[in-house]
Amino acid sequence: MFHNRAIISIVMGIMLLLVLSAPLLAQETPAYLNSDLSAEERAADLLARMSLEEKIGQMTQVEKNSLTPADVTEWLIGSVLSGGGGYPSPNTPEAWAAMVNGFQEAALGTPLAIPVIYGVDAVHGHNNVMGAVIFPQNVGLGATRNAELVGQTAEITAREMIATGIYWDFAPVVAVPQDIRWGRAYEGFGENTDLVTELSTAYLLGLQGESLSAPGSVLGTPKHFIGDGGTTWGSSRLGSAYMDQGETPVDEATLRERYLPPYISVIEHGAQSIMISFSSWGGLPMHAQSYLINDVLKGELGFTGFTISDWAGIDTISEDYYEAVVTAINAGVDMAMVPYDFERFISTMLEAVENGDITLERIDDAVSRILRVKFELGLFEHPFNDPALLPAVGSDEHRAVAREAVSQSLVLLKNEGEALPISPETQTVFVAGTAADDIGLQSGGWTIDWQGGAGNITEGTTILEALEAAVPETTAVHFNRFGRFENFRDDAGNPLIADVGIVVISEQPYAEYEGDDAVLALAETDWSAVERLRPLVNKLVVIVLSGRPVMINEAIMSADAVVAAWLPGTEGEGVSDVLLGIEPFTGRLPYTWPRDIEQLPFDFANLPTEGCDAPLFPFDYGLTYENSESSWVDLAIECAGG
């Protein structure tokens, strides 16, 4: 009897202990919050706890101007982005951090406390942020041929992003542009697949470091998959006057040979997010290409990260929104960038799952991919900005790297009579052209706003300011944007002839389809300044600011020296350093430069190298101070009738 009572007492005691400890056990940290577990294990545990609404929320990315932090909590949103110009007021690094942290706090207030991943197009520096350093656009980085330096620019961009709480960069662009009339040509590193592969890989490694979990790492996004840069003029869904978002009319063998190698490389080096292209192939929008996304990218290439649509990219598939959503998700789009009407997307997804048109297995695959990356990135442990990095935004240290990138990006196209470098004995320099004193024109699109803008739109040093600061005290620098120096007189009262004249000519800022250009001609006001200055100077230097080769036959004919400076960004000292001979010319053309617009698009397989049918300058061309003689310049003058 005693024995039975003892057993019963022990059992009752154990049961009581279990009852009393139940609340404590319920409070045990869930596995997905255990940082000692692998990202795969944590994602699986979290996925098993999620409702369908929470899963679809993770697949939804919304532009910050289309929702509030409260919406993030209510709709269980998994990602927020700032589009071009999606900045807070005031536009300061501190305000950015406060804005992004506000969305993050809202996400952490959801039942499972899943952090949002905030994305931004930091394509040449943290370029939406006032005061951030703005690096040369990718076309200029392509001219450097310096993969190590390209990686440094990405590292700095990541640092300035983390200062504002952003851990996802929609970069690098790994397009291989074949027609420079495309408005996104400057976002590509060049026309050559090997060059793009090398530099885009270096850029990705600069953003992500050795691993996504390492301090200082942000998630990169090679874009846009696939055939980006290969569209033809007039094929755009936007109309016959565009080529952006058009058709890439190549067979599969060419598609693989020309456009796939950069993706193979970035995936091998850790890419975990890839954006789908607006373009089409075989008449089918890329967002609907199940074969290319599911079979090639995720299957053949073994991509384990997640794909994201471009800005409302799923809408390009069909006018029937339900059909567009179902097609895109089943084609392999894991996260949808729905900048505006996110409620519509979420309700459509719920309806599609209920109807069986999108399976739960497909939802789970997409969400698992997204969650794994969030865990790998360390967002659950470090969801907010790093305040210690705020003083580094736009710092002198960062600007010094940008200055070096600018100097290495300049390409010397012509240099006769030793017009460059400018001698320290030079007494008078006339400077003309609006772009000589304009940060916005130096920087191009995707700078503060989507399309960029003229004027001093952010902090930096213009080319004029850099020259004025760098020349000896004995050198007088005079500026007139229109090149009107006729009233300048020497000591004897005669018209003053300057030792050197510099005219900075430029494209106006643009981005995406707004930059599609059928003629690539610069403004007449630029050429008027060249004409006015020519008789007033002994040596004339023309600096071309552009996102691609433009029509410059007049400059080649009339100037003693011509420099392609691309879109150098905020550090104009990088230009003056080379003009004054402090740094050498080392840049080489990332694009073939046309003699006239009729040569476009080039047939690169059958490109003439002699005679007036040849381009103005070939890919990889670039003079140096030591080697300034060029048969290409001689041919250009001959073909222009000079």
GUVO-899620 format. One record per residue (C-alpha): x, y, z; residue number from 1. Coordinates in steps of 0.05 Angstrom, whole numbers, plus 5000, padded with zeros to 4 digits. Last residue first. Example, Ala and Ser with C-alpha at 12.3 -4.5 7.8 and 13.67 -1.06 7.14 Angstrom:
% residues 2
xx, yy, zz, palum
5273, 4979, 5143, 2;
5246, 4910, 5156, 1;
END
This chain:
% residues 642
xx, yy, zz, palum
5782, 6367, 3154, 642;
5729, 6333, 3113, 641;
5697, 6297, 3172, 640;
5725, 6231, 3147, 639;
5796, 6259, 3147, 638;
5788, 6288, 3216, 637;
5763, 6222, 3243, 636;
5817, 6183, 3207, 635;
5871, 6226, 3238, 634;
5839, 6217, 3306, 633;
5837, 6142, 3296, 632;
5910, 6142, 3274, 631;
5926, 6166, 3344, 630;
5987, 6199, 3373, 629;
5980, 6215, 3447, 628;
6025, 6161, 3477, 627;
6061, 6186, 3539, 626;
6003, 6229, 3562, 625;
5958, 6170, 3551, 624;
5907, 6153, 3497, 623;
5846, 6108, 3504, 622;
5811, 6057, 3460, 621;
5783, 5994, 3493, 620;
5722, 5992, 3446, 619;
5737, 6028, 3381, 618;
5736, 6102, 3366, 617;
5699, 6140, 3311, 616;
5669, 6075, 3286, 615;
5692, 6046, 3219, 614;
5650, 6062, 3157, 613;
5697, 6120, 3144, 612;
5755, 6075, 3129, 611;
5786, 6020, 3170, 610;
5765, 5977, 3229, 609;
5698, 5954, 3202, 608;
5653, 5918, 3252, 607;
5628, 5850, 3227, 606;
5615, 5812, 3292, 605;
5600, 5877, 3329, 604;
5543, 5894, 3282, 603;
5533, 5963, 3313, 602;
5464, 5990, 3326, 601;
5476, 6043, 3306, 600;
5521, 6065, 3249, 599;
5467, 6114, 3225, 598;
5480, 6156, 3288, 597;
5547, 6180, 3263, 596;
5620, 6166, 3280, 595;
5600, 6117, 3334, 594;
5641, 6105, 3398, 593;
5649, 6032, 3417, 592;
5634, 6025, 3490, 591;
5676, 6013, 3553, 590;
5729, 6062, 3526, 589;
5795, 6061, 3564, 588;
5816, 6101, 3625, 587;
5889, 6109, 3645, 586;
5902, 6184, 3638, 585;
5954, 6202, 3690, 584;
5944, 6237, 3757, 583;
5973, 6304, 3778, 582;
5977, 6321, 3704, 581;
5934, 6384, 3709, 580;
5877, 6355, 3668, 579;
5883, 6290, 3708, 578;
5875, 6320, 3777, 577;
5823, 6369, 3751, 576;
5776, 6312, 3734, 575;
5784, 6275, 3800, 574;
5775, 6342, 3835, 573;
5704, 6343, 3808, 572;
5682, 6294, 3862, 571;
5606, 6294, 3862, 570;
5591, 6246, 3806, 569;
5635, 6229, 3747, 568;
5583, 6222, 3693, 567;
5626, 6204, 3631, 566;
5692, 6243, 3630, 565;
5707, 6232, 3557, 564;
5765, 6280, 3543, 563;
5780, 6318, 3478, 562;
5844, 6356, 3465, 561;
5864, 6405, 3411, 560;
5792, 6421, 3396, 559;
5761, 6439, 3329, 558;
5753, 6374, 3290, 557;
5746, 6326, 3347, 556;
5696, 6373, 3380, 555;
5654, 6379, 3318, 554;
5654, 6303, 3309, 553;
5625, 6295, 3380, 552;
5560, 6255, 3371, 551;
5549, 6219, 3437, 550;
5584, 6160, 3471, 549;
5547, 6140, 3534, 548;
5526, 6170, 3601, 547;
5553, 6237, 3583, 546;
5600, 6293, 3606, 545;
5647, 6311, 3549, 544;
5707, 6354, 3564, 543;
5732, 6397, 3507, 542;
5802, 6427, 3512, 541;
5823, 6486, 3468, 540;
5895, 6511, 3463, 539;
5915, 6581, 3443, 538;
5849, 6611, 3464, 537;
5800, 6665, 3439, 536;
5790, 6638, 3369, 535;
5762, 6571, 3395, 534;
5720, 6599, 3452, 533;
5661, 6623, 3412, 532;
5656, 6558, 3371, 531;
5660, 6514, 3433, 530;
5608, 6556, 3469, 529;
5562, 6551, 3409, 528;
5571, 6475, 3410, 527;
5545, 6472, 3481, 526;
5487, 6519, 3465, 525;
5469, 6474, 3407, 524;
5451, 6419, 3456, 523;
5484, 6351, 3449, 522;
5463, 6299, 3398, 521;
5451, 6226, 3414, 520;
5402, 6219, 3356, 519;
5350, 6166, 3373, 518;
5352, 6177, 3448, 517;
5323, 6132, 3502, 516;
5337, 6173, 3565, 515;
5266, 6178, 3591, 514;
5263, 6102, 3582, 513;
5309, 6091, 3642, 512;
5340, 6153, 3674, 511;
5358, 6223, 3651, 510;
5405, 6281, 3666, 509;
5420, 6330, 3609, 508;
5478, 6310, 3565, 507;
5541, 6350, 3571, 506;
5593, 6398, 3546, 505;
5650, 6425, 3588, 504;
5691, 6476, 3549, 503;
5762, 6489, 3571, 502;
5805, 6544, 3541, 501;
5879, 6548, 3551, 500;
5932, 6602, 3542, 499;
5878, 6655, 3538, 498;
5877, 6707, 3483, 497;
5856, 6774, 3512, 496;
5829, 6824, 3462, 495;
5878, 6883, 3461, 494;
5880, 6937, 3514, 493;
5955, 6933, 3523, 492;
5949, 6900, 3591, 491;
5905, 6846, 3561, 490;
5830, 6853, 3549, 489;
5768, 6810, 3564, 488;
5708, 6836, 3525, 487;
5704, 6777, 3478, 486;
5701, 6726, 3535, 485;
5632, 6699, 3521, 484;
5638, 6623, 3527, 483;
5565, 6614, 3546, 482;
5578, 6588, 3616, 481;
5628, 6644, 3630, 480;
5685, 6627, 3676, 479;
5754, 6658, 3686, 478;
5814, 6621, 3716, 477;
5877, 6663, 3729, 476;
5941, 6623, 3739, 475;
5995, 6655, 3783, 474;
5963, 6626, 3846, 473;
5977, 6556, 3818, 472;
5918, 6515, 3794, 471;
5883, 6467, 3842, 470;
5828, 6507, 3876, 469;
5803, 6541, 3813, 468;
5805, 6475, 3776, 467;
5765, 6438, 3830, 466;
5713, 6493, 3833, 465;
5705, 6492, 3758, 464;
5698, 6416, 3757, 463;
5645, 6419, 3810, 462;
5657, 6397, 3882, 461;
5604, 6361, 3922, 460;
5542, 6367, 3964, 459;
5474, 6354, 3932, 458;
5427, 6382, 3880, 457;
5475, 6438, 3859, 456;
5441, 6448, 3793, 455;
5411, 6402, 3740, 454;
5369, 6343, 3758, 453;
5369, 6268, 3771, 452;
5314, 6229, 3735, 451;
5298, 6185, 3795, 450;
5314, 6239, 3846, 449;
5373, 6248, 3894, 448;
5418, 6223, 3837, 447;
5390, 6166, 3796, 446;
5403, 6206, 3733, 445;
5466, 6245, 3718, 444;
5522, 6262, 3767, 443;
5563, 6316, 3732, 442;
5500, 6350, 3706, 441;
5473, 6353, 3777, 440;
5538, 6379, 3807, 439;
5539, 6439, 3760, 438;
5597, 6486, 3748, 437;
5631, 6461, 3685, 436;
5564, 6433, 3661, 435;
5540, 6503, 3641, 434;
5596, 6507, 3590, 433;
5657, 6552, 3590, 432;
5725, 6558, 3624, 431;
5778, 6608, 3602, 430;
5847, 6595, 3630, 429;
5901, 6648, 3637, 428;
5973, 6645, 3660, 427;
5995, 6574, 3645, 426;
6063, 6561, 3675, 425;
6035, 6502, 3715, 424;
6024, 6470, 3647, 423;
5956, 6440, 3631, 422;
5967, 6367, 3616, 421;
5944, 6368, 3562, 420;
5947, 6411, 3500, 419;
6010, 6373, 3482, 418;
6004, 6396, 3410, 417;
5949, 6346, 3398, 416;
5911, 6306, 3451, 415;
5850, 6267, 3428, 414;
5805, 6214, 3460, 413;
5833, 6216, 3531, 412;
5788, 6172, 3574, 411;
5772, 6192, 3645, 410;
5752, 6135, 3691, 409;
5817, 6131, 3731, 408;
5810, 6204, 3754, 407;
5738, 6194, 3774, 406;
5751, 6130, 3813, 405;
5807, 6166, 3851, 404;
5760, 6222, 3870, 403;
5708, 6171, 3892, 402;
5760, 6139, 3937, 401;
5777, 6207, 3967, 400;
5703, 6222, 3976, 399;
5696, 6163, 4023, 398;
5753, 6186, 4067, 397;
5728, 6258, 4066, 396;
5662, 6233, 4093, 395;
5597, 6233, 4053, 394;
5564, 6188, 4104, 393;
5619, 6169, 4153, 392;
5588, 6210, 4210, 391;
5526, 6164, 4207, 390;
5567, 6100, 4217, 389;
5563, 6098, 4293, 388;
5487, 6102, 4287, 387;
5484, 6032, 4257, 386;
5414, 6025, 4229, 385;
5363, 5976, 4254, 384;
5347, 5902, 4245, 383;
5410, 5873, 4276, 382;
5395, 5804, 4306, 381;
5335, 5787, 4263, 380;
5366, 5823, 4203, 379;
5428, 5779, 4205, 378;
5436, 5777, 4130, 377;
5435, 5701, 4130, 376;
5369, 5703, 4169, 375;
5337, 5752, 4120, 374;
5365, 5710, 4062, 373;
5335, 5647, 4090, 372;
5268, 5682, 4100, 371;
5263, 5704, 4027, 370;
5279, 5634, 4000, 369;
5231, 5601, 4049, 368;
5177, 5651, 4028, 367;
5183, 5633, 3955, 366;
5185, 5558, 3966, 365;
5127, 5561, 4015, 364;
5084, 5600, 3966, 363;
5099, 5549, 3911, 362;
5081, 5491, 3957, 361;
5018, 5528, 3977, 360;
4997, 5524, 3904, 359;
4979, 5583, 3860, 358;
4919, 5571, 3815, 357;
4886, 5530, 3869, 356;
4826, 5576, 3873, 355;
4841, 5593, 3947, 354;
4913, 5605, 3929, 353;
4893, 5652, 3872, 352;
4844, 5689, 3917, 351;
4896, 5700, 3971, 350;
4945, 5725, 3918, 349;
4894, 5772, 3889, 348;
4878, 5800, 3959, 347;
4952, 5812, 3971, 346;
4963, 5846, 3903, 345;
4902, 5891, 3911, 344;
4923, 5912, 3981, 343;
4992, 5929, 3952, 342;
4964, 5983, 3907, 341;
5025, 6027, 3897, 340;
5097, 6002, 3892, 339;
5081, 5929, 3880, 338;
5151, 5899, 3877, 337;
5132, 5826, 3878, 336;
5176, 5776, 3916, 335;
5187, 5704, 3893, 334;
5179, 5711, 3817, 333;
5187, 5639, 3792, 332;
5142, 5632, 3733, 331;
5086, 5609, 3780, 330;
5089, 5676, 3815, 329;
5090, 5715, 3749, 328;
5033, 5676, 3716, 327;
4987, 5680, 3777, 326;
4999, 5754, 3785, 325;
4989, 5771, 3712, 324;
4926, 5727, 3706, 323;
4895, 5762, 3765, 322;
4915, 5830, 3737, 321;
4882, 5818, 3670, 320;
4918, 5870, 3628, 319;
4973, 5818, 3621, 318;
5047, 5806, 3632, 317;
5071, 5878, 3642, 316;
5035, 5884, 3708, 315;
5084, 5835, 3739, 314;
5138, 5888, 3733, 313;
5105, 5937, 3780, 312;
5176, 5963, 3792, 311;
5220, 5903, 3775, 310;
5202, 5835, 3803, 309;
5243, 5801, 3856, 308;
5278, 5735, 3855, 307;
5300, 5697, 3917, 306;
5364, 5662, 3936, 305;
5382, 5590, 3920, 304;
5407, 5599, 3848, 303;
5429, 5530, 3824, 302;
5449, 5553, 3755, 301;
5410, 5498, 3720, 300;
5350, 5498, 3766, 299;
5340, 5567, 3796, 298;
5365, 5608, 3738, 297;
5354, 5561, 3680, 296;
5292, 5520, 3697, 295;
5253, 5567, 3743, 294;
5272, 5635, 3717, 293;
5288, 5622, 3643, 292;
5236, 5568, 3632, 291;
5183, 5603, 3673, 290;
5189, 5667, 3632, 289;
5129, 5708, 3654, 288;
5168, 5764, 3687, 287;
5213, 5764, 3626, 286;
5156, 5786, 3582, 285;
5141, 5737, 3525, 284;
5151, 5756, 3452, 283;
5210, 5708, 3445, 282;
5247, 5748, 3497, 281;
5218, 5808, 3534, 280;
5246, 5867, 3573, 279;
5225, 5892, 3642, 278;
5280, 5849, 3672, 277;
5276, 5806, 3735, 276;
5315, 5825, 3797, 275;
5363, 5777, 3830, 274;
5374, 5766, 3904, 273;
5422, 5717, 3938, 272;
5486, 5729, 3898, 271;
5542, 5690, 3932, 270;
5603, 5689, 3887, 269;
5581, 5630, 3844, 268;
5515, 5666, 3834, 267;
5553, 5729, 3812, 266;
5593, 5689, 3762, 265;
5537, 5651, 3729, 264;
5496, 5715, 3726, 263;
5552, 5753, 3691, 262;
5559, 5694, 3642, 261;
5485, 5694, 3621, 260;
5481, 5755, 3575, 259;
5525, 5744, 3514, 258;
5534, 5669, 3508, 257;
5467, 5648, 3539, 256;
5425, 5697, 3499, 255;
5465, 5681, 3437, 254;
5451, 5606, 3444, 253;
5378, 5621, 3461, 252;
5366, 5660, 3397, 251;
5367, 5735, 3397, 250;
5313, 5788, 3390, 249;
5315, 5823, 3459, 248;
5246, 5857, 3458, 247;
5230, 5923, 3492, 246;
5227, 5951, 3563, 245;
5274, 6008, 3541, 244;
5275, 6014, 3465, 243;
5232, 6075, 3456, 242;
5200, 6119, 3403, 241;
5157, 6061, 3377, 240;
5117, 6057, 3441, 239;
5119, 6040, 3515, 238;
5117, 5965, 3502, 237;
5185, 5976, 3472, 236;
5204, 5946, 3405, 235;
5220, 6013, 3372, 234;
5296, 6007, 3379, 233;
5319, 5937, 3397, 232;
5329, 5907, 3465, 231;
5396, 5876, 3484, 230;
5412, 5917, 3545, 229;
5379, 5868, 3593, 228;
5378, 5799, 3561, 227;
5361, 5768, 3628, 226;
5349, 5780, 3687, 225;
5358, 5853, 3705, 224;
5396, 5859, 3751, 223;
5446, 5833, 3802, 222;
5416, 5849, 3871, 221;
5465, 5858, 3928, 220;
5448, 5846, 4001, 219;
5487, 5889, 4049, 218;
5550, 5872, 4087, 217;
5587, 5917, 4136, 216;
5590, 5865, 4191, 215;
5593, 5794, 4161, 214;
5528, 5755, 4157, 213;
5522, 5764, 4082, 212;
5588, 5729, 4072, 211;
5658, 5747, 4046, 210;
5636, 5818, 4032, 209;
5565, 5831, 4008, 208;
5570, 5900, 3976, 207;
5643, 5896, 3953, 206;
5632, 5824, 3931, 205;
5574, 5847, 3887, 204;
5616, 5902, 3857, 203;
5673, 5855, 3841, 202;
5625, 5808, 3807, 201;
5596, 5865, 3767, 200;
5666, 5886, 3747, 199;
5689, 5819, 3721, 198;
5625, 5797, 3687, 197;
5614, 5865, 3654, 196;
5684, 5865, 3625, 195;
5676, 5793, 3600, 194;
5609, 5808, 3568, 193;
5634, 5870, 3530, 192;
5586, 5928, 3518, 191;
5605, 5966, 3581, 190;
5597, 5973, 3656, 189;
5522, 5982, 3648, 188;
5483, 6036, 3684, 187;
5506, 6087, 3632, 186;
5469, 6048, 3579, 185;
5403, 6057, 3616, 184;
5371, 6104, 3566, 183;
5385, 6057, 3508, 182;
5414, 6095, 3448, 181;
5479, 6061, 3467, 180;
5458, 5996, 3433, 179;
5490, 5931, 3455, 178;
5484, 5940, 3530, 177;
5511, 5881, 3570, 176;
5468, 5887, 3633, 175;
5498, 5867, 3699, 174;
5468, 5925, 3738, 173;
5496, 5919, 3808, 172;
5454, 5935, 3846, 171;
5385, 5939, 3878, 170;
5417, 5947, 3947, 169;
5388, 5915, 4009, 168;
5411, 5929, 4080, 167;
5383, 5998, 4094, 166;
5386, 6026, 4165, 165;
5413, 6095, 4147, 164;
5484, 6082, 4169, 163;
5478, 6014, 4136, 162;
5470, 6049, 4069, 161;
5532, 6091, 4079, 160;
5573, 6029, 4094, 159;
5544, 5991, 4035, 158;
5562, 6048, 3988, 157;
5632, 6049, 4016, 156;
5640, 5975, 4002, 155;
5612, 5983, 3932, 154;
5662, 6038, 3915, 153;
5717, 5993, 3941, 152;
5695, 5936, 3896, 151;
5700, 5981, 3835, 150;
5771, 6000, 3858, 149;
5791, 5926, 3860, 148;
5759, 5912, 3793, 147;
5798, 5967, 3758, 146;
5781, 5970, 3683, 145;
5773, 6045, 3696, 144;
5727, 6055, 3636, 143;
5676, 6007, 3666, 142;
5674, 6051, 3728, 141;
5656, 6109, 3683, 140;
5599, 6069, 3650, 139;
5579, 6048, 3720, 138;
5562, 6119, 3741, 137;
5619, 6155, 3776, 136;
5611, 6156, 3852, 135;
5564, 6201, 3891, 134;
5584, 6211, 3964, 133;
5524, 6220, 4009, 132;
5505, 6292, 4025, 131;
5432, 6286, 4006, 130;
5413, 6213, 4004, 129;
5382, 6184, 3941, 128;
5450, 6165, 3913, 127;
5476, 6118, 3966, 126;
5535, 6110, 3918, 125;
5529, 6097, 3844, 124;
5471, 6048, 3840, 123;
5441, 6056, 3909, 122;
5372, 6036, 3884, 121;
5340, 6022, 3951, 120;
5312, 5964, 3991, 119;
5287, 5955, 4062, 118;
5283, 5884, 4089, 117;
5226, 5881, 4138, 116;
5237, 5846, 4204, 115;
5194, 5786, 4225, 114;
5166, 5799, 4294, 113;
5122, 5735, 4294, 112;
5060, 5770, 4320, 111;
5075, 5837, 4285, 110;
5107, 5893, 4324, 109;
5175, 5878, 4294, 108;
5148, 5902, 4228, 107;
5126, 5968, 4257, 106;
5194, 5979, 4289, 105;
5225, 5966, 4221, 104;
5181, 6018, 4187, 103;
5202, 6069, 4239, 102;
5275, 6049, 4234, 101;
5272, 6065, 4159, 100;
5245, 6135, 4172, 99;
5291, 6150, 4231, 98;
5352, 6127, 4192, 97;
5332, 6168, 4131, 96;
5322, 6229, 4176, 95;
5392, 6221, 4204, 94;
5422, 6213, 4135, 93;
5388, 6278, 4114, 92;
5333, 6292, 4064, 91;
5288, 6334, 4109, 90;
5238, 6307, 4093, 89;
5245, 6234, 4076, 88;
5271, 6205, 4010, 87;
5237, 6165, 3956, 86;
5269, 6204, 3899, 85;
5284, 6141, 3859, 84;
5243, 6088, 3893, 83;
5249, 6076, 3967, 82;
5232, 6005, 3985, 81;
5193, 5966, 4037, 80;
5194, 5891, 4049, 79;
5157, 5837, 4087, 78;
5089, 5870, 4098, 77;
5046, 5839, 4153, 76;
4984, 5878, 4128, 75;
4968, 5910, 4195, 74;
5039, 5919, 4219, 73;
5066, 5946, 4154, 72;
5004, 5988, 4146, 71;
5018, 6021, 4213, 70;
5087, 6040, 4188, 69;
5052, 6078, 4132, 68;
5042, 6059, 4060, 67;
5047, 6084, 3988, 66;
5105, 6134, 3997, 65;
5150, 6078, 4023, 64;
5144, 6036, 3960, 63;
5116, 5967, 3976, 62;
5147, 5897, 3973, 61;
5102, 5836, 3981, 60;
5126, 5764, 3984, 59;
5133, 5768, 4060, 58;
5062, 5791, 4065, 57;
5040, 5730, 4026, 56;
5071, 5687, 4080, 55;
5039, 5725, 4137, 54;
4971, 5720, 4104, 53;
4980, 5645, 4094, 52;
4994, 5638, 4168, 51;
5064, 5627, 4193, 50;
5090, 5580, 4248, 49;
5117, 5527, 4201, 48;
5153, 5580, 4161, 47;
5190, 5603, 4223, 46;
5217, 5534, 4238, 45;
5238, 5522, 4165, 44;
5272, 5591, 4161, 43;
5310, 5578, 4226, 42;
5335, 5511, 4202, 41;
5358, 5538, 4134, 40;
5391, 5599, 4165, 39;
5431, 5551, 4209, 38;
5420, 5549, 4284, 37;
5463, 5587, 4333, 36;
5423, 5650, 4320, 35;
5363, 5620, 4358, 34;
5304, 5665, 4340, 33;
5278, 5614, 4290, 32;
5280, 5561, 4344, 31;
5229, 5594, 4388, 30;
5253, 5622, 4454, 29;
5218, 5587, 4511, 28;
5159, 5627, 4536, 27;
5111, 5568, 4529, 26;
5159, 5527, 4571, 25;
5155, 5579, 4626, 24;
5079, 5580, 4623, 23;
5078, 5503, 4626, 22;
5123, 5500, 4687, 21;
5067, 5498, 4738, 20;
5029, 5445, 4700, 19;
5090, 5402, 4689, 18;
5109, 5407, 4762, 17;
5039, 5387, 4782, 16;
5043, 5326, 4737, 15;
5111, 5307, 4765, 14;
5084, 5314, 4835, 13;
5023, 5272, 4819, 12;
5067, 5218, 4791, 11;
5112, 5219, 4852, 10;
5052, 5217, 4899, 9;
5021, 5159, 4861, 8;
5086, 5120, 4865, 7;
5091, 5133, 4939, 6;
5019, 5112, 4950, 5;
5031, 5047, 4913, 4;
5092, 5031, 4956, 3;
5055, 5048, 5020, 2;
5000, 5000, 5000, 1;
END
